[in-house]
Amino acid sequence: MRFASLGSGSRGNALIVDAGETKLLVDCGFSARVATARLARLAAAPEDLTAILVTHEHSDHVAGVFALARRHQLTVYLTHGTYVEAARGKSALPACRVIDGHASFAIGSLEVLPFPVPHDAREPVQYAFNNGQHCLGVLTDTGSITPHIVDMLHACDALVLECNHDRALLAASRYPAVLKERVGGRYGHLENAQAAALLGQVETRRLQHLVAAHLSQENNRPELATRALASALGCSEDWIGVADQEDGFGWRQIM
């Protein structure tokens, strides 16, 4: 199993998980045209995809989902709440499959394990992926860590983990007070110290890859995120990957 990012941040998010004959796109916050170009950078194409999974309805995660799915006859998997909100105002939708945010299901050779997260969306989830040998965990767009999140991400082989902001930078930022409260609140986004604290609650001995994701361009710095995560793991800062808004990150193989 391997995984890569098309881009990560407030202007668009998409992650591809490749298990050979099964290739899943998690979110598509880019136009179909941009997503296709970014897939090409990874030597991939929309025609290669098996399905699209959606975490929640915010535009930086869903903007291009339905257009890409319609164009390439892809099934979209999402919760009922996300379906209702994402479909609002749209006259035609591609094939959609509503999922239970607490129940695992199979797509091809991958077991998909959705889990609910505290975020200011209708019915948001994040995902873990298991190919029978290895597990990839993805956690972004959550304002806090719950015991269930800890259970779902226990003993992953790879983890894409939100480090949205640095608390001090957010407090000093130009954001209005109401937005600071939203971003830093229980249903907002994880800050560096919260992400680092999660690593102290899960088993990390199997961890081959750790990538900081969804960094705010105004309220965080890559070096602050990697320093926090490396301190929690007791590893060098350069071992921690960072997902970039423009370039995402290249393929990472789970062995």
C-alpha positions as CSV (number, residue, x, y, z in Angstrom):
1,M,0.0,0.0,0.0
2,R,1.2,3.5,-0.8
3,F,-0.3,7.0,-0.5
4,A,0.3,10.5,-1.7
5,S,-1.2,14.0,-1.5
6,L,-2.4,16.2,-4.3
7,G,-2.3,19.2,-2.0
8,S,-3.2,20.0,1.6
9,G,-4.4,23.2,3.2
10,S,-7.3,25.7,3.3
11,R,-7.3,26.1,-0.5
12,G,-7.9,22.4,-1.3
13,N,-7.2,18.9,-0.1
14,A,-7.0,15.5,-1.7
15,L,-5.2,12.3,-0.8
16,I,-4.8,9.1,-2.9
17,V,-4.4,5.6,-1.4
18,D,-3.1,2.9,-3.8
19,A,-3.4,-0.8,-2.9
20,G,-2.7,-2.1,-6.4
21,E,-5.9,-2.8,-8.1
22,T,-7.7,-0.5,-5.6
23,K,-7.1,3.2,-5.8
24,L,-9.1,5.6,-3.6
25,L,-9.2,9.3,-3.6
26,V,-10.0,10.9,-0.3
27,D,-11.7,14.2,-0.9
28,C,-11.2,16.5,-3.8
29,G,-11.1,20.2,-2.9
30,F,-9.7,21.1,-6.4
31,S,-11.5,21.5,-9.7
32,A,-11.6,18.4,-11.8
33,R,-9.1,20.0,-14.2
34,V,-6.6,20.8,-11.4
35,A,-7.1,17.4,-9.7
36,T,-6.4,15.7,-13.0
37,A,-3.2,17.7,-13.5
38,R,-2.1,17.0,-9.9
39,L,-2.8,13.3,-10.4
40,A,-0.6,13.4,-13.5
41,R,2.3,14.6,-11.4
42,L,2.0,11.4,-9.5
43,A,1.8,9.3,-12.7
44,A,-1.9,8.7,-12.0
45,A,-5.1,9.6,-13.7
46,P,-8.8,9.8,-12.8
47,E,-9.4,6.7,-14.9
48,D,-7.2,4.7,-12.4
49,L,-9.5,5.5,-9.5
50,T,-11.8,3.0,-8.0
51,A,-13.9,5.5,-5.9
52,I,-13.9,8.8,-4.1
53,L,-14.3,9.0,-0.3
54,V,-15.5,12.3,1.3
55,T,-14.7,13.4,4.8
56,H,-17.1,16.3,5.0
57,E,-18.8,19.0,2.9
58,H,-16.5,22.0,3.3
59,S,-15.5,23.3,-0.1
60,D,-11.7,22.7,0.4
61,H,-12.6,19.0,0.6
62,V,-15.5,18.6,-1.8
63,A,-15.3,21.3,-4.4
64,G,-14.3,19.0,-7.3
65,V,-15.7,15.7,-6.0
66,F,-19.0,15.5,-8.0
67,A,-17.6,16.8,-11.2
68,L,-14.7,14.4,-11.2
69,A,-17.0,11.5,-10.3
70,R,-19.5,12.3,-13.0
71,R,-16.9,12.7,-15.6
72,H,-15.2,9.4,-14.8
73,Q,-18.2,7.3,-13.5
74,L,-16.8,7.0,-10.0
75,T,-18.9,6.1,-6.9
76,V,-18.7,8.7,-4.1
77,Y,-18.8,7.4,-0.5
78,L,-20.0,9.8,2.2
79,T,-22.2,10.0,5.3
80,H,-25.8,10.9,5.1
81,G,-25.2,14.3,6.7
82,T,-22.4,15.1,4.3
83,Y,-24.5,14.0,1.4
84,V,-27.4,16.3,2.4
85,E,-25.1,19.3,2.8
86,A,-22.8,18.7,-0.2
87,A,-25.8,18.0,-2.5
88,R,-27.6,21.2,-1.6
89,G,-28.3,23.3,-4.7
90,K,-26.9,20.7,-7.1
91,S,-29.4,19.4,-9.7
92,A,-27.6,16.2,-10.7
93,L,-25.2,14.0,-8.7
94,P,-23.1,11.0,-9.6
95,A,-23.6,7.6,-8.0
96,C,-23.3,8.1,-4.2
97,R,-23.2,5.5,-1.5
98,V,-24.2,6.6,2.0
99,I,-22.0,5.1,4.7
100,D,-22.3,4.6,8.4
101,G,-19.6,6.6,10.1
102,H,-19.1,3.9,12.7
103,A,-19.0,0.8,10.4
104,S,-16.2,-0.5,8.3
105,F,-16.7,-1.6,4.7
106,A,-14.7,-3.0,1.8
107,I,-13.7,-1.4,-1.5
108,G,-11.7,-3.8,-3.6
109,S,-8.7,-5.0,-1.6
110,L,-9.0,-2.3,1.1
111,E,-11.0,-2.3,4.3
112,V,-12.1,1.2,4.9
113,L,-12.7,2.2,8.5
114,P,-14.5,5.6,8.9
115,F,-14.8,7.3,12.3
116,P,-16.6,10.4,13.4
117,V,-14.6,13.5,14.4
118,P,-15.6,16.8,16.2
119,H,-15.7,19.3,13.4
120,D,-18.1,22.1,12.4
121,A,-19.7,20.1,9.6
122,R,-22.9,18.1,9.3
123,E,-21.6,14.5,9.8
124,P,-17.8,14.6,9.4
125,V,-15.6,11.5,9.4
126,Q,-12.0,10.6,8.9
127,Y,-10.7,7.3,7.7
128,A,-8.2,4.5,8.3
129,F,-7.3,2.0,5.6
130,N,-6.2,-1.7,6.0
131,N,-5.0,-4.0,3.3
132,G,-4.7,-7.0,5.6
133,Q,-1.1,-6.3,6.4
134,H,-0.7,-2.6,7.1
135,C,-2.9,0.3,8.3
136,L,-2.9,3.9,7.1
137,G,-4.6,6.5,9.3
138,V,-5.8,9.9,8.2
139,L,-6.9,12.6,10.7
140,T,-7.5,16.1,9.6
141,D,-10.3,18.6,10.3
142,T,-11.0,17.8,13.9
143,G,-10.9,20.3,16.7
144,S,-10.2,17.8,19.5
145,I,-9.1,14.2,20.1
146,T,-11.7,11.7,21.4
147,P,-11.1,8.3,22.9
148,H,-12.7,6.8,19.7
149,I,-10.1,8.6,17.5
150,V,-7.3,7.2,19.7
151,D,-8.8,3.7,19.3
152,M,-9.1,4.0,15.5
153,L,-5.5,5.2,15.0
154,H,-3.9,2.8,17.4
155,A,-0.8,1.0,16.0
156,C,-0.9,2.5,12.4
157,D,1.9,1.9,10.0
158,A,1.5,5.4,8.6
159,L,-0.3,8.5,9.7
160,V,-1.4,11.7,8.0
161,L,-2.0,14.0,10.9
162,E,-3.5,17.5,11.0
163,C,-1.2,20.3,12.4
164,N,-3.3,23.2,11.4
165,H,-2.0,26.0,13.5
166,D,0.3,27.1,16.3
167,R,-1.7,28.5,19.1
168,A,0.5,31.6,19.6
169,L,0.5,32.4,15.9
170,L,-3.3,32.0,15.7
171,A,-3.8,34.3,18.8
172,A,-1.6,37.0,17.2
173,S,-3.0,36.6,13.7
174,R,-5.2,39.1,11.7
175,Y,-8.2,36.7,12.0
176,P,-11.3,38.2,13.6
177,A,-12.1,36.9,17.1
178,V,-15.0,34.8,15.9
179,L,-12.7,33.0,13.4
180,K,-10.0,32.5,15.9
181,E,-12.6,30.9,18.2
182,R,-13.8,28.7,15.4
183,V,-10.4,27.5,14.3
184,G,-9.1,26.9,17.8
185,G,-12.3,25.6,19.3
186,R,-13.4,22.0,20.0
187,Y,-15.0,21.7,16.6
188,G,-12.3,23.5,14.6
189,H,-8.8,22.3,13.8
190,L,-5.9,20.6,15.6
191,E,-3.0,22.7,16.6
192,N,0.6,21.4,16.8
193,A,0.6,20.5,20.5
194,Q,-2.7,18.6,20.2
195,A,-1.4,16.6,17.3
196,A,1.8,15.8,19.3
197,A,-0.3,14.8,22.3
198,L,-2.2,12.3,20.2
199,L,1.1,10.5,19.5
200,G,1.5,10.0,23.2
201,Q,-1.8,8.1,23.3
202,V,-1.4,5.7,20.4
203,E,1.1,2.9,19.7
204,T,3.7,4.2,17.4
205,R,6.3,1.4,17.3
206,R,5.0,0.3,13.9
207,L,5.0,3.8,12.4
208,Q,6.9,4.0,9.1
209,H,5.6,7.4,8.0
210,L,4.2,10.5,9.8
211,V,3.1,13.4,7.7
212,A,1.9,16.8,9.1
213,A,-1.1,18.0,7.1
214,H,-3.6,20.8,6.6
215,L,-1.1,23.5,7.8
216,S,-2.4,27.0,7.9
217,Q,-0.3,29.2,5.7
218,E,-0.9,32.2,8.0
219,N,-1.0,30.5,11.5
220,N,1.6,27.8,11.3
221,R,5.1,27.1,10.0
222,P,6.4,23.7,8.8
223,E,9.3,23.8,11.2
224,L,6.9,24.4,14.2
225,A,4.8,21.4,13.2
226,T,7.7,19.0,12.6
227,R,9.4,20.1,15.9
228,A,6.3,19.3,17.9
229,L,5.7,15.9,16.3
230,A,9.4,15.0,16.4
231,S,9.6,15.9,20.1
232,A,6.6,13.6,20.8
233,L,8.2,10.7,19.0
234,G,11.8,11.3,20.0
235,C,12.9,11.3,16.4
236,S,14.7,13.8,14.2
237,E,12.7,16.6,12.7
238,D,13.6,15.7,9.2
239,W,12.0,12.3,9.5
240,I,8.6,14.0,9.7
241,G,7.0,14.8,6.4
242,V,4.9,17.9,5.6
243,A,2.0,18.1,3.2
244,D,2.2,21.2,1.1
245,Q,-0.7,23.2,-0.3
246,E,0.7,23.4,-3.8
247,D,2.6,20.1,-4.1
248,G,1.1,17.9,-1.4
249,F,3.7,15.1,-1.1
250,G,4.9,12.3,-3.3
251,W,4.3,8.6,-3.0
252,R,5.1,7.0,0.3
253,Q,5.3,3.2,0.4
254,I,4.2,1.2,3.4
255,M,6.4,-1.9,3.6
